[in-house]
Amino acid sequence: MSYEISKNITIRRTEDDWEFSFSSNEYGTVTVYLNEGLESMHGETTAIHIPKDCIQHFIDALRSFQ
């Protein structure tokens, strides 16, 4: 029997009907989903996969926009 422990984080903006969902897999790859149109049946999802060895570079790039 095997188990998987995962961490999921969601940032949701209900006023504008979108959310960012962050999750990771057993290899440390982080996936960021942008879900738009949450209230409709035809919402769109865009995903980016960030390899474990690139996460810090991704964070640094985002911090440069602060």
Protein Blocks (a to p, Z undefined) as FASTA:
>chain_A
ZZddddddddddfknopaddddddfkopacddddehklbmkbccddddddfklmmmmmmm
mmmmZZ
